[in-house]
């Protein structure tokens, strides 16, 4: 399971399919980016934004 280690500013990502990997990296990066903002703890917000960013990038 991917996760962000906020204290160390790291993202841990296991092997997975490329499309899911891109979304997971974006998701965990957003947790780091919003670490000091209440929205950074809202999983639905972070997941929706990550998917939006990855899909827009592909267009």
C-alpha positions, 0 to 999 in steps of 0.5 A: 500500500502506498503511503507518504512519510510526512516527517521525512518527506518521502513517498513509499510506493510498491510495484503496481500497474503504471496507471495506478502508480501515477495516481498513487504518486500524485495522491501521496505527493498531495498529502505532502503538499497539503501536510499543514492544511486541513484538506491534506487529511481528507482522503476523498479530496486528495484522491479526487484531486490526484485523479483529476491531475493525472487524467488532465495530464494524459489529455 
